[in-house]
Amino acid sequence: MSLQLDTLAYTNQLRKLPPEHKLIFAFTTLIISLCSHPLVQILMVLWMTVWIVIYARIPAGVYLRLLMFTIVFCLTSLPALIVNGVAITNLQIVQLDSWYGLTFGQLYIYVSRSGSIQAWGILTRAIASTSCLYFLMLTVPFTEILQTLRWLKFPALLTDLLLLMYRFIFILLKTANELLTAQNSRGGYRTWYTSMKSLVLLIGQLLQRTLQQYSQFSLGLQARGFAGELRFWHPRRYHSSPRYTIEAICGCVVLIGLEICRNAGIFTRI
């Protein structure tokens, strides 16, 4: 999946737009999604879907799978906000907040109205924020993001660490895939016992192989005259699009206007 995402970042239809424009757009929409209400956040998700699927021509299946990761991760933690419990003696305190409940001995378990509203707000905010970051991840190669950060005067140490972390993600995935393929070819996951044993071996070998890859990578840098800063070159062949620029500005203005109207009480029921 990571290799496919990296390939899409280099081959999408928004590839020729300046990366600083896409970076500013992504972080502007991210700030709006973090500070807005669920209605604006849902509209943000739909708008970013248009940019990613229609404008950038990213396959809808890939984008939906990425969103499902976020939704499933959120759904595993939201029940802690929605479901509450009190003693039977304190039932009157939560009666107005209880949406539906059941009694288990001296304990009353109920679905909280305020907790449900809070969980809904967290879910929409998480999906909206993630869609903004997916736009950046799927349309801008990581090296161009680092170039833009350096252009914005970010410390070279920070960008170098980000590049090394990005590089080792692929090393880790490649090593884990090779070990998993070797274990599957030897029937290492036929039963539960052999699966647990193979998993332990996989984790141990993965650490050892990753350290070996790190040592080889360090030797390679030294052999190429590494002087304390990683440098990479890319020809600047970008073309700004007035249409996309105007649409991005107008869309952000509309979303901010909707949020202002919501705060002013025009959409009190949303």
Backbone hydrogen bonds in HBPLUS format (Angstrom, degrees):
<---DONOR---> <-ACCEPTOR-->    atom                        ^
c    i                          cat <-CA-CA->   ^        H-A-AA   ^      H-
h    n   atom  resd res      DA  || num        DHA   H-A  angle D-A-AA Bond
n    s   type  num  typ     dist DA aas  dist angle  dist       angle   num
A0005-LEU N   A0001-MET O   2.92 MM   4  6.19 154.7  1.98 149.5 156.3     1
A0006-ASP N   A0002-SER O   2.99 MM   4  6.21 154.1  2.05 145.6 152.5     2
A0007-THR N   A0003-LEU O   3.00 MM   4  6.23 150.6  2.08 143.6 151.6     3
A0008-LEU N   A0004-GLN O   2.94 MM   4  6.21 157.3  1.99 149.9 155.7     4
A0009-ALA N   A0005-LEU O   3.04 MM   4  6.25 146.5  2.15 143.0 151.6     5
A0010-TYR N   A0007-THR O   3.11 MM   3  5.34 138.0  2.29 101.6 112.9     6
A0011-THR N   A0007-THR O   3.15 MM   4  6.33 126.1  2.45 140.3 155.0     7
A0011-THR N   A0008-LEU O   3.23 MM   3  5.03 138.8  2.41  93.3 104.7     8
A0012-ASN N   A0008-LEU O   3.03 MM   4  5.60 121.6  2.38 152.0 153.2     9
A0015-ARG N   A0012-ASN O   3.26 MM   3  5.49 150.5  2.35 114.7 115.2    10
A0013-GLN N   A0056-ALA O   3.01 MM  43  4.52 167.2  2.03 120.1 121.7    11
A0017-LEU N   A0014-LEU O   3.25 MM   3  5.66 161.8  2.28 111.7 117.2    12
A0239-HIS N   A0016-LYS O   2.75 MM 223  5.83 158.1  1.80 154.9 161.7    13
A0021-HIS N   A0018-PRO O   3.10 MM   3  5.46 131.7  2.35 106.2 118.1    14
A0022-LYS N   A0018-PRO O   3.38 MM   4  6.81 158.1  2.43 150.4 155.7    15
A0023-LEU N   A0019-PRO O   2.83 MM   4  6.01 151.3  1.91 147.9 156.8    16
A0024-ILE N   A0020-GLU O   2.99 MM   4  6.05 163.0  2.01 142.3 146.5    17
A0025-PHE N   A0021-HIS O   2.94 MM   4  6.10 159.5  1.98 145.8 152.2    18
A0026-ALA N   A0022-LYS O   2.90 MM   4  5.98 159.5  1.94 143.7 149.2    19
A0027-PHE N   A0023-LEU O   3.08 MM   4  6.28 164.1  2.10 150.0 153.7    20
A0028-THR N   A0024-ILE O   2.90 MM   4  5.99 148.0  2.00 145.1 154.5    21
A0029-THR N   A0025-PHE O   3.02 MM   4  6.19 169.0  2.03 152.3 154.7    22
A0030-LEU N   A0026-ALA O   2.95 MM   4  6.07 142.9  2.09 136.8 148.0    23
A0031-ILE N   A0027-PHE O   3.01 MM   4  6.17 156.3  2.07 141.7 146.1    24
A0032-ILE N   A0028-THR O   3.06 MM   4  6.37 157.8  2.11 147.2 153.6    25
A0033-SER N   A0029-THR O   2.91 MM   4  6.09 159.2  1.95 146.9 152.2    26
A0034-LEU N   A0030-LEU O   3.02 MM   4  6.23 144.6  2.15 144.5 153.8    27
A0035-CYS N   A0031-ILE O   3.12 MM   4  6.26 138.7  2.30 143.2 153.0    28
A0041-GLN N   A0037-HIS O   3.02 MM   4  6.23 157.3  2.07 154.4 161.2    29
A0042-ILE N   A0038-PRO O   2.86 MM   4  6.04 153.5  1.93 153.1 158.2    30
A0043-LEU N   A0039-LEU O   3.12 MM   4  6.40 162.0  2.15 148.3 153.1    31
A0044-MET N   A0040-VAL O   2.84 MM   4  6.04 142.7  1.98 140.7 152.0    32
A0045-VAL N   A0041-GLN O   3.01 MM   4  6.33 151.6  2.09 144.6 150.7    33
A0046-LEU N   A0042-ILE O   3.11 MM   4  6.45 163.0  2.14 151.8 155.6    34
A0047-TRP N   A0043-LEU O   2.90 MM   4  6.07 156.3  1.95 146.5 153.5    35
A0048-MET N   A0044-MET O   2.87 MM   4  6.05 164.9  1.90 154.1 157.7    36
A0049-THR N   A0045-VAL O   2.94 MM   4  6.09 142.6  2.08 142.1 152.8    37
A0050-VAL N   A0046-LEU O   3.15 MM   4  6.46 145.8  2.27 140.8 148.7    38
A0050-VAL N   A0047-TRP O   3.13 MM   3  5.17 121.2  2.49  95.0 108.9    39
A0051-TRP N   A0047-TRP O   3.14 MM   4  6.54 156.6  2.19 147.0 152.9    40
A0052-ILE N   A0048-MET O   2.91 MM   4  6.08 159.1  1.95 147.3 152.9    41
A0053-VAL N   A0049-THR O   2.83 MM   4  5.69 164.8  1.86 149.1 153.7    42
A0054-ILE N   A0050-VAL O   3.01 MM   4  5.14 137.8  2.19 123.0 135.9    43
A0055-TYR N   A0050-VAL O   3.08 MM   5  6.53 158.5  2.12 155.9 162.5    44
A0056-ALA N   A0051-TRP O   2.89 MM   5  6.16 148.1  1.99 148.4 158.3    45
A0058-ILE N   A0052-ILE O   3.08 MM   6  5.84 165.2  2.10 151.6 152.2    46
A0063-TYR N   A0059-PRO O   3.23 MM   4  6.58 166.1  2.25 156.0 159.3    47
A0064-LEU N   A0060-ALA O   2.87 MM   4  6.01 160.2  1.91 152.2 157.9    48
A0065-ARG N   A0061-GLY O   3.02 MM   4  6.13 153.8  2.09 142.6 149.4    49
A0066-LEU N   A0062-VAL O   3.09 MM   4  6.37 153.8  2.16 146.0 153.0    50
A0067-LEU N   A0063-TYR O   3.00 MM   4  6.33 155.4  2.07 147.1 153.7    51
A0068-MET N   A0064-LEU O   2.87 MM   4  6.09 148.1  1.97 144.6 153.9    52
A0069-PHE N   A0065-ARG O   3.15 MM   4  6.46 144.9  2.28 144.0 151.6    53
A0071-ILE N   A0067-LEU O   2.95 MM   4  6.28 161.0  1.98 152.5 158.2    54
A0072-VAL N   A0068-MET O   2.85 MM   4  5.92 172.1  1.86 154.6 156.8    55
A0073-PHE N   A0069-PHE O   3.03 MM   4  6.10 158.5  2.08 142.6 149.1    56
A0074-CYS N   A0070-THR O   2.98 MM   4  6.19 156.5  2.03 147.7 153.9    57
A0075-LEU N   A0071-ILE O   2.88 MM   4  6.09 158.7  1.93 151.6 157.9    58
A0076-THR N   A0072-VAL O   3.20 MM   4  6.40 136.3  2.40 143.5 152.6    59
A0077-SER N   A0074-CYS O   3.03 MM   3  5.50 148.9  2.13 111.1 120.0    60
A0078-LEU N   A0074-CYS O   3.01 MM   4  6.16 140.6  2.17 154.1 166.3    61
A0080-ALA N   A0077-SER O   3.39 MM   3  6.02 148.8  2.50 112.6 119.5    62
A0081-LEU N   A0078-LEU O   2.85 MM   3  5.41 148.5  1.95 119.4 128.5    63
A0082-ILE N   A0078-LEU O   3.16 MM   4  6.46 151.5  2.25 149.6 158.2    64
A0083-VAL N   A0079-PRO O   2.97 MM   4  5.71 172.2  1.98 147.5 150.1    65
A0112-SER N   A0082-ILE O   2.81 MM  30  5.42 171.2  1.82 170.0 167.2    66
A0084-ASN N   A0110-TYR O   3.00 MM  26  5.60 169.0  2.01 166.6 169.6    67
A0110-TYR N   A0084-ASN O   2.94 MM  26  5.60 162.6  1.97 150.6 156.3    68
A0086-VAL N   A0108-TYR O   2.99 MM  22  5.35 153.7  2.06 142.7 149.0    69
A0108-TYR N   A0086-VAL O   2.72 MM  22  5.35 171.7  1.73 172.5 175.1    70
A0090-ASN N   A0087-ALA O   2.94 MM   3  5.46 149.7  2.03 113.5 122.4    71
A0088-ILE N   A0106-GLN O   3.03 MM  18  5.44 150.3  2.12 135.9 135.9    72
A0091-LEU N   A0088-ILE O   3.18 MM   3  5.19 156.1  2.24 115.4 113.5    73
A0093-ILE N   A0090-ASN O   3.15 MM   3  5.57 139.9  2.32 107.3 117.7    74
A0097-ASP N   A0094-VAL O   3.14 MM   3  5.12 123.7  2.47  94.9 109.6    75
A0098-SER N   A0094-VAL O   2.91 MM   4  5.94 125.5  2.22 148.3 161.8    76
A0113-ARG N   A0097-ASP O   2.80 MM  16  5.31 159.8  1.84 155.3 162.0    77
A0099-TRP N   A0111-VAL O   2.73 MM  12  5.27 161.8  1.76 164.8 170.9    78
A0111-VAL N   A0100-TYR O   2.67 MM  11  5.31 151.7  1.75 153.8 163.6    79
A0102-LEU N   A0109-ILE O   2.73 MM   7  5.38 154.8  1.79 158.5 166.1    80
A0109-ILE N   A0102-LEU O   2.88 MM   7  5.38 153.9  1.94 172.6 169.6    81
A0104-PHE N   A0107-LEU O   2.75 MM   3  5.17 175.2  1.75 168.3 169.3    82
A0107-LEU N   A0104-PHE O   3.01 MM   3  5.17 159.9  2.06 120.5 125.8    83
A0116-SER N   A0112-SER O   2.95 MM   4  6.00 145.4  2.07 133.3 142.1    84
A0117-ILE N   A0113-ARG O   3.04 MM   4  6.36 157.4  2.09 150.4 155.9    85
A0118-GLN N   A0114-SER O   2.99 MM   4  6.18 157.9  2.04 145.0 151.3    86
A0119-ALA N   A0115-GLY O   2.83 MM   4  5.99 155.2  1.89 144.8 151.9    87
A0120-TRP N   A0116-SER O   2.91 MM   4  6.08 155.3  1.97 146.3 152.7    88
A0121-GLY N   A0117-ILE O   3.05 MM   4  6.28 155.5  2.12 145.0 151.2    89
A0122-ILE N   A0118-GLN O   3.00 MM   4  6.27 153.3  2.07 146.6 153.8    90
A0123-LEU N   A0119-ALA O   2.92 MM   4  6.11 158.6  1.96 148.7 154.6    91
A0124-THR N   A0120-TRP O   3.03 MM   4  6.22 171.0  2.03 153.0 154.8    92
A0125-ARG N   A0121-GLY O   3.05 MM   4  6.06 156.1  2.11 141.1 148.3    93
A0126-ALA N   A0122-ILE O   2.91 MM   4  6.01 156.3  1.97 146.3 152.8    94
A0127-ILE N   A0123-LEU O   3.01 MM   4  6.24 162.8  2.04 152.6 156.7    95
A0128-ALA N   A0124-THR O   2.97 MM   4  6.04 164.0  1.99 146.9 151.8    96
A0129-SER N   A0125-ARG O   2.95 MM   4  5.99 165.3  1.97 147.5 152.0    97
A0130-THR N   A0126-ALA O   2.95 MM   4  5.99 157.6  2.00 142.8 149.6    98
A0131-SER N   A0127-ILE O   2.94 MM   4  6.08 152.3  2.02 145.3 152.5    99
A0132-CYS N   A0128-ALA O   3.24 MM   4  6.53 149.3  2.34 144.0 151.1   100
A0133-LEU N   A0129-SER O   3.19 MM   4  6.54 156.1  2.25 146.1 152.2   101
A0134-TYR N   A0130-THR O   2.79 MM   4  6.03 149.2  1.89 149.5 159.2   102
A0135-PHE N   A0131-SER O   3.03 MM   4  6.23 146.5  2.15 139.4 147.2   103
A0136-LEU N   A0132-CYS O   3.35 MM   4  6.72 154.2  2.42 141.3 146.7   104
A0137-MET N   A0133-LEU O   2.89 MM   4  6.14 159.1  1.94 149.0 155.4   105
A0138-LEU N   A0134-TYR O   2.81 MM   4  5.82 154.1  1.88 150.9 156.1   106
A0139-THR N   A0135-PHE O   3.17 MM   4  6.01 131.1  2.42 139.1 148.5   107
A0140-VAL N   A0136-LEU O   3.14 MM   4  5.67 142.1  2.29 142.1 146.4   108
A0144-GLU N   A0141-PRO O   3.07 MM   3  5.43 126.4  2.37 104.6 117.9   109
A0145-ILE N   A0141-PRO O   3.15 MM   4  6.57 145.4  2.27 147.0 157.3   110
A0145-ILE N   A0142-PHE O   3.13 MM   3  5.01 121.1  2.49  91.9 106.8   111
A0146-LEU N   A0142-PHE O   3.05 MM   4  6.39 155.4  2.11 149.6 155.6   112
A0147-GLN N   A0143-THR O   2.93 MM   4  6.21 151.6  2.01 140.9 149.2   113
A0148-THR N   A0144-GLU O   2.93 MM   4  6.12 155.3  2.00 142.9 149.0   114
A0149-LEU N   A0145-ILE O   2.92 MM   4  6.21 153.5  1.99 146.5 154.1   115
A0150-ARG N   A0146-LEU O   2.91 MM   4  6.19 152.8  1.99 148.2 155.4   116
A0151-TRP N   A0147-GLN O   2.90 MM   4  6.16 147.9  2.01 141.7 151.4   117
A0152-LEU N   A0148-THR O   2.90 MM   4  6.19 135.7  2.10 140.2 152.4   118
A0154-PHE N   A0149-LEU O   2.90 MM   5  5.44 159.0  1.94 149.8 151.0   119
A0153-LYS N   A0150-ARG O   2.96 MM   3  4.93 155.7  2.02 107.1 109.6   120
A0158-LEU N   A0155-PRO O   3.16 MM   3  5.43 123.6  2.50 101.4 114.0   121
A0159-THR N   A0155-PRO O   3.29 MM   4  6.73 162.5  2.32 153.1 156.6   122
A0160-ASP N   A0156-ALA O   2.91 MM   4  6.06 153.9  1.98 149.1 156.6   123
A0161-LEU N   A0157-LEU O   3.03 MM   4  6.22 155.4  2.10 144.0 150.3   124
A0162-LEU N   A0158-LEU O   3.02 MM   4  6.29 156.9  2.07 148.6 155.1   125
A0163-LEU N   A0159-THR O   2.97 MM   4  6.18 154.6  2.04 143.8 150.4   126
A0164-LEU N   A0160-ASP O   2.95 MM   4  6.20 158.8  2.00 149.7 155.1   127
A0165-MET N   A0161-LEU O   2.92 MM   4  6.11 160.5  1.96 149.9 155.3   128
A0166-TYR N   A0162-LEU O   2.94 MM   4  6.12 157.1  2.00 145.5 152.0   129
A0167-ARG N   A0163-LEU O   2.91 MM   4  6.11 154.8  1.98 145.9 153.0   130
A0168-PHE N   A0164-LEU O   2.96 MM   4  6.16 158.4  2.00 149.8 155.0   131
A0169-ILE N   A0165-MET O   3.09 MM   4  6.30 131.3  2.34 141.4 153.0   132
A0171-ILE N   A0167-ARG O   3.23 MM   4  6.58 153.3  2.31 141.5 149.4   133
A0172-LEU N   A0168-PHE O   2.87 MM   4  5.88 159.9  1.91 140.6 145.8   134
A0173-LEU N   A0169-ILE O   2.98 MM   4  6.20 160.5  2.02 146.4 151.6   135
A0174-LYS N   A0170-PHE O   2.91 MM   4  5.98 161.7  1.95 147.0 152.2   136
A0175-THR N   A0171-ILE O   2.98 MM   4  6.09 163.8  2.01 149.0 153.5   137
A0176-ALA N   A0172-LEU O   2.94 MM   4  6.06 164.5  1.96 149.5 154.3   138
A0177-ASN N   A0173-LEU O   2.95 MM   4  6.04 155.4  2.01 145.3 151.9   139
A0178-GLU N   A0174-LYS O   3.04 MM   4  6.25 156.0  2.10 147.4 153.4   140
A0179-LEU N   A0175-THR O   3.03 MM   4  6.26 164.5  2.06 153.3 157.1   141
A0180-LEU N   A0176-ALA O   2.93 MM   4  6.02 158.2  1.97 145.9 152.5   142
A0181-THR N   A0177-ASN O   2.97 MM   4  6.05 156.8  2.02 144.1 150.1   143
A0182-ALA N   A0178-GLU O   3.08 MM   4  6.28 156.8  2.14 144.6 150.7   144
A0183-GLN N   A0179-LEU O   2.99 MM   4  6.22 155.6  2.05 148.0 154.4   145
A0184-ASN N   A0180-LEU O   2.94 MM   4  6.11 160.0  1.98 149.4 154.8   146
A0185-SER N   A0181-THR O   3.04 MM   4  6.17 152.6  2.12 144.8 151.7   147
A0186-ARG N   A0183-GLN O   3.16 MM   3  5.24 141.6  2.31  98.7 109.5   148
A0188-GLY N   A0183-GLN O   2.87 MM   5  5.03 157.1  1.93 145.6 146.5   149
A0187-GLY N   A0184-ASN O   3.11 MM   3  5.02 164.3  2.13 106.3 108.5   150
A0195-SER N   A0191-THR O   2.87 MM   4  5.96 144.0  2.00 141.9 152.8   151
A0196-MET N   A0192-TRP O   3.02 MM   4  6.25 159.5  2.07 149.2 152.9   152
A0197-LYS N   A0193-TYR O   3.03 MM   4  6.27 160.5  2.07 149.2 155.1   153
A0198-SER N   A0194-THR O   2.82 MM   4  5.89 157.1  1.87 142.3 149.0   154
A0199-LEU N   A0195-SER O   2.86 MM   4  6.00 149.1  1.96 143.7 152.6   155
A0200-VAL N   A0196-MET O   3.07 MM   4  6.30 156.5  2.13 146.1 151.1   156
A0201-LEU N   A0197-LYS O   3.08 MM   4  6.36 162.6  2.11 147.9 152.6   157
A0202-LEU N   A0198-SER O   2.80 MM   4  5.97 150.2  1.89 143.8 152.9   158
A0203-ILE N   A0199-LEU O   3.00 MM   4  6.25 157.9  2.05 149.5 153.8   159
A0204-GLY N   A0200-VAL O   3.05 MM   4  6.30 164.4  2.08 151.0 155.2   160
A0205-GLN N   A0201-LEU O   2.87 MM   4  5.99 168.8  1.88 153.6 157.0   161
A0206-LEU N   A0202-LEU O   2.81 MM   4  5.79 145.8  1.93 140.9 151.2   162
A0207-LEU N   A0203-ILE O   3.17 MM   4  6.38 155.7  2.23 145.7 149.8   163
A0208-GLN N   A0204-GLY O   3.21 MM   4  6.49 163.5  2.24 145.9 150.4   164
A0209-ARG N   A0205-GLN O   2.79 MM   4  5.91 169.3  1.80 155.0 158.1   165
A0210-THR N   A0206-LEU O   2.94 MM   4  5.93 155.3  2.01 141.7 149.0   166
A0211-LEU N   A0207-LEU O   3.07 MM   4  6.25 157.4  2.12 147.0 152.2   167
A0212-GLN N   A0208-GLN O   3.09 MM   4  6.37 150.8  2.18 143.8 152.0   168
A0213-GLN N   A0209-ARG O   2.90 MM   4  6.20 156.8  1.95 150.3 156.4   169
A0214-TYR N   A0210-THR O   2.89 MM   4  6.14 149.3  1.98 144.5 153.4   170
A0215-SER N   A0211-LEU O   2.98 MM   4  6.23 153.3  2.05 144.0 150.6   171
A0216-GLN N   A0212-GLN O   3.00 MM   4  6.31 159.1  2.04 150.6 155.9   172
A0217-PHE N   A0213-GLN O   2.90 MM   4  6.07 151.2  1.98 143.6 152.0   173
A0218-SER N   A0214-TYR O   2.93 MM   4  6.17 154.9  2.00 148.1 154.3   174
A0219-LEU N   A0215-SER O   3.03 MM   4  6.28 159.7  2.08 148.0 153.2   175
A0220-GLY N   A0216-GLN O   2.96 MM   4  6.14 150.9  2.05 142.5 150.6   176
A0221-LEU N   A0217-PHE O   3.02 MM   4  6.33 150.8  2.11 145.6 152.7   177
A0222-GLN N   A0218-SER O   3.05 MM   4  6.34 161.6  2.08 150.8 155.4   178
A0223-ALA N   A0219-LEU O   2.91 MM   4  6.10 153.7  1.98 147.0 154.4   179
A0224-ARG N   A0220-GLY O   3.16 MM   4  6.32 132.9  2.39 136.8 147.8   180
A0224-ARG N   A0221-LEU O   3.19 MM   3  5.20 134.2  2.41  95.4 107.6   181
A0226-PHE N   A0221-LEU O   3.01 MM   5  5.29 143.0  2.15 141.9 146.7   182
A0225-GLY N   A0222-GLN O   3.17 MM   3  5.21 162.4  2.20 108.0 109.6   183
A0245-THR N   A0241-SER O   2.99 MM   4  6.17 160.9  2.02 155.9 162.1   184
A0246-ILE N   A0242-PRO O   2.91 MM   4  6.01 167.1  1.93 149.5 152.6   185
A0247-GLU N   A0243-ARG O   2.95 MM   4  6.12 162.2  1.98 148.9 154.6   186
A0248-ALA N   A0244-TYR O   2.89 MM   4  5.97 156.7  1.94 145.3 151.4   187
A0249-ILE N   A0245-THR O   3.02 MM   4  6.24 164.0  2.05 150.5 154.5   188
A0250-CYS N   A0246-ILE O   2.88 MM   4  6.01 169.4  1.89 154.5 157.9   189
A0251-GLY N   A0247-GLU O   2.88 MM   4  5.89 157.7  1.93 144.3 151.0   190
A0252-CYS N   A0248-ALA O   3.05 MM   4  6.21 161.0  2.09 146.5 151.1   191
A0253-VAL N   A0249-ILE O   2.99 MM   4  6.19 156.8  2.04 148.1 154.9   192
A0254-VAL N   A0250-CYS O   2.91 MM   4  6.13 156.4  1.97 149.1 155.2   193
A0255-LEU N   A0251-GLY O   3.01 MM   4  6.25 162.2  2.05 150.0 154.4   194
A0256-ILE N   A0252-CYS O   2.93 MM   4  6.12 160.7  1.97 149.0 154.5   195
A0257-GLY N   A0253-VAL O   2.83 MM   4  6.00 152.8  1.91 144.5 152.9   196
A0258-LEU N   A0254-VAL O   2.88 MM   4  6.17 152.4  1.95 149.2 156.3   197
A0259-GLU N   A0255-LEU O   3.02 MM   4  6.28 152.0  2.10 143.9 151.4   198
A0260-ILE N   A0256-ILE O   2.92 MM   4  6.21 153.0  2.00 147.7 155.2   199
A0261-CYS N   A0257-GLY O   2.93 MM   4  6.18 157.9  1.98 147.7 153.7   200
A0262-ARG N   A0258-LEU O   2.88 MM   4  6.09 150.0  1.97 142.2 150.9   201
A0263-ASN N   A0259-GLU O   2.96 MM   4  6.22 155.2  2.02 146.3 152.4   202
A0264-ALA N   A0260-ILE O   2.90 MM   4  6.10 138.2  2.07 140.9 153.2   203
A0266-ILE N   A0261-CYS O   3.00 MM   5  5.44 155.9  2.06 162.2 156.8   204
A0265-GLY N   A0262-ARG O   3.21 MM   3  5.29 155.7  2.27 100.0 107.3   205
A0270-ILE N   A0267-PHE O   3.33 MM   3  5.67 169.4  2.34 113.0 116.1   206
